[in-house]
């Protein structure tokens, strides 16, 4: 078994985690598996009758969503094989970091962007509404600052303002080195 088995991509909402995951898939070594990001996994498991995650959260509430999210993450981490999963913007709580942050088999990669860019991206016209936008810019700035405390504990960071292809290259070089495959 390689030193690094699971990679969790963290970042604030709008950081580009899902887009990075798509770029990583295109350049992945054969023995790495990919899944949709964690939000899509929760939607698949608990979103019957809902077109998007915002609707699931509106119907069931944030507390239930966070429970489902943590259950989906724990289930994915127990699966065999190497894999990469993009976390939801709020998945990496202090509790999740405490449980998994020091594991030798799990590596965290933080896709970092400044708050203003996150706000801009979250307000883009998309077909799936972003639940956090409803809270307003000031509240979202507070949430961003709070989450940064956990994000700042992650040693491995990628600059979310770089082109996806560049971040993908940097990512795979690091993983191959960590896994002893280089």
Secondary structure as GFF3:
##gff-version 3
##sequence-region A 1 182
A	DSSP	beta_strand	6	10	.	.	.	ID=ss1
A	DSSP	alpha_helix	17	26	.	.	.	ID=ss2
A	DSSP	beta_strand	32	34	.	.	.	ID=ss3
A	DSSP	alpha_helix	38	46	.	.	.	ID=ss4
A	DSSP	alpha_helix	53	60	.	.	.	ID=ss5
A	DSSP	alpha_helix	62	78	.	.	.	ID=ss6
A	DSSP	beta_strand	82	86	.	.	.	ID=ss7
A	DSSP	alpha_helix	94	100	.	.	.	ID=ss8
A	DSSP	beta_strand	106	112	.	.	.	ID=ss9
A	DSSP	alpha_helix	115	122	.	.	.	ID=ss10
A	DSSP	three_ten_helix	131	135	.	.	.	ID=ss11
A	DSSP	alpha_helix	137	151	.	.	.	ID=ss12
A	DSSP	beta_strand	157	159	.	.	.	ID=ss13
A	DSSP	alpha_helix	164	178	.	.	.	ID=ss14
###
